Amino acid sequence: MKSLAIILLSVTLAGTGAVAFADEALQSSRSAGKLQQDQSVDLSAELRQLDPLIKSRPSVAEDYASSARAQEFDGIANRHDQLFEIYDADVRLISDLDGDGYHHAINVVFDVDISYDSATVYAKLYLSREGEPWSQYFTTDLFRIHGDEYADTYEVETELLDGYLPGHYAVLVEIYSLDHAYMVASEVLDYYYLGRELTLEGLYWDEPRFDAHGEVGVYVGAGSFASLLIFFLIIQVVIAARGTLAQTPVKKR
């Protein structure tokens, strides 16, 4: 009986890990971006009209500064006289439906400065959960930046739908210029940059669960579910062991 319970425990744990990996492997989200000063665009309204973007996470992080990547920009004049910098950036957490402190939407704001003159640029945005490989979730439209003006600040609002397990995340912003054959600036927005944690999860995990009486149930994340399952299986092992001992005849002295 005890051996059967231990085997059941091992199989269940392996199955739980497989399910967690499957949920994590396929990600879906939707994002909309604009120059922050553009009052004609409502990002939240745009998001509701967009179809989800579905992609599989890469197994390793891509090296966007490699020569292979640079070859895609053949024919672009490489201006070494211009220097780029992400002068300021911030991440605002949005939409915590079940009130557990984990949000399924974010607004990323960044101001790119250039040493002089102007340039046409675009940004690529990535997410990483607790040190895992970076996963790109959005590429912005082209936009112009001018010196150190604050008016060219750009913002991207994103709704994480599925495949994003609850956890502490970091955002990577990469800037590319049409006048350069390589990435010109980047910044990692994490606890060390922002001074606070980015606690995120997909909409699937953020939606409140209701019990049979229509009341909001207790949220159980992927890790908590596995721990709870282990706890109940241990109880079953203990009960089975006690039952076996109770049936064993006691020798009289």
N, C-alpha and C positions, 0 to 999 in steps of 0.2 A: 504493500500500500504506500509506504514511504517512498520507495523507488519510483512508483508511478507518479506520485505527486511532484517529485523532483524533475522527472522527465517532462511533465506537463508545464512546470515552471520554466524550464529552458526553452521549450518550443514556443511558449507564449511570449517570452522576452524577445526571441528572435523575430517572431511575427510582428511585435510592436515596433521593433527597429526598422523592419522592412516597410511598414506603413508610414512611419515618420519620414523615411528617406523618400518614399514615393510622393508624399505631400510636398516635400521640400524641393524635389527635382524639377517640377513643372510650375512655373510662376506666371501669374497673370496680374496685370496692373493697367492703369491708364493715366496719362499725364497731359497737362496743357501748360504752355508757357507764354510769357509776354514781357515786354518792357514794363517795369513796375508803374511808370507814370502814364501808361496807356489806359485811360479810363473807359475806353470803348469796348474793352474785352472783359467779360465776367468769367474768370477761370472755373468757378464752380459750375456755372451753366454749361460751359464747354465740356467739362468732364462728363456730365450727365448725357451728352450727345455722342460721346466717343465709344467705339467698340473696344473691348478689352484687348490688350496686347499680350499675347501668350508666347512664352519662350522657355526653352530649357536652359538651366544654368550651366555655364562652362565648368569643366572639371578643374581647370587651372586658370589663373588670372592672365589676361592678355597683356603683352608688352607693346603698348602703343607708340613707344619711342624707337622701336626697332627699325632697321633699314627696310625690312619687308613692308612695314606699314608706310614708310616714307615713299616707297615706290608708287603708291597709289596717287600721289600728288605730283606726278611728272608734269613738267611745264609750268609749275607755279614758281614765281620769283621768290627767292628766299632772302628776305630783308633782315640782315643781321644788325641793322642800326636801330631797330625798335625792340624795346623790352616790355614784357607784359607782366602783370601782377594781379592776383585776386586780392584786392585791397581789403574787402570786407565781405563776410558771408554769415548767414544765419539759417537755422532750421526751426520752423514752428510746427509743433505737433497739433494735429486736428483729429476730431472724431474718435472719442473713446466711448463707444455705445454701451458697453457693459460695466463701465466704471471701474475697471481693474488696473488702470494706470497704463495700459498698452493701447496705442492709437493705430488706426489703419489708414490714416492720411497725413501727409506732410506738405509743407510749403517751404521750398528752398529758395533763398534770396542771395544773390551774389553781385558784387560790383567789380568789374574788370577794368583796370587802368592800364594805360599805355604810356611809354616814356614821352612821346611827342606825336603830333599829327593824329591820325585816326586809322581805324582798321575795321574790316568786316570779319566777324568771328562767329563761332557757334560753340555750344557746350555739350559734352556728354556727361550724363549723371549715372552713378553706380551706387549700389547698396551692398553692404557686407554685414552678415550677422555673426557677431562675436568671433571675429578673426577668420571667417570662412572666405573663399575666393570672391572677388568682386563680381557682381552681376549687373550689367548695364540695363537700365530701365527706361531711359529717355535720351533723345537727341533733340536739341532745340532747333528752331529756325535760325536763319542768319540774322544777325543784328549788328549795328554799328556802335563802336565805342569811340569816345573822343577824350584824349588826354586823361585827366583825373576827374572828369565830370561825374557827379553822382546821378545825374538824370538818365544815364544809360544803364542803371541797375536793372537786372533781369530777375524774374521770379518764375518758378515752376511748381505747380500744385499737382500732387500725385495721390491717387487712391490705390492702395494695395488690396487686391481682391482675393487672391488665393496663392498658396505655395510659399507664403512668408510666415514661418513659425514664430511664435512669441519669443522675443529676446531683445538684447541690446545691440543696436545697429550703428553703423557709421556710414556717412555719405561721402562719396568721392566726386569732385567736380573737375573735369578736364576741359581746358579751353584750346580750341584750334582756330587758326587764322587762315584766311584764303591767300594771304601773302607769304605763308611759311609752310615748309614741307614737313613740319613736325608739331607736336603738342607744344604750346607756348607758355602755359601756366597750369597749375593744378593745386588743389587743396583738399585735405581730408578733414571732414567735419565730424569730429567725434567728441568724446568727453573732454579730452585734453584741449581741444580748440574751443568748444562751446561752454565748457564748465558744467555740463549737465548731461545726463544719459538720454539717448534716443531710444525709448522703449516702444517698439513697433510690433505689429502682427497683421496678418491678412484679415480682410473683412469676415471671412469664414469663422475665425476665432473671436472676432470682436462682437459678433451678433449675440444679443442676450439669449440664453437658453431658458425655456419655460417648462415647468413641470406639469403634471396632469391637472393641477388646480389653477393653471394659468398664472402662477407666480414665477418670478425670475429665479432660476436655479443658480447654484454655485458654479462659477466658471472653473473648468478643469482643463489646463493646458496639456500639451503633449507629454512633457516631463512629469507633471502631476498625475496624469492618467496612468503612466507606467508605474509610478511609485504606489498609487492606490491599488493597482492590479497586483503588484508584488505583495502588498500588505495582506490582501484577501487570500492570496494563494498560500502565504505563510500560515495564516489562521487555519486553512484547510489542512495543511500538513500537520499542524499541531493537533487538531481534532482527530485526524486519522491515526496519529501516533498514540494518542490517549486511548482511542478505541481499541487499538491492537494490544496495548498494555492491560486494558481492563479485561480482555478476553483470555489473556495468558494465565493459566492456572498457577496459583501460588503454592509452592511446596511447603508442607507442614514439617516443622522440626520435630 
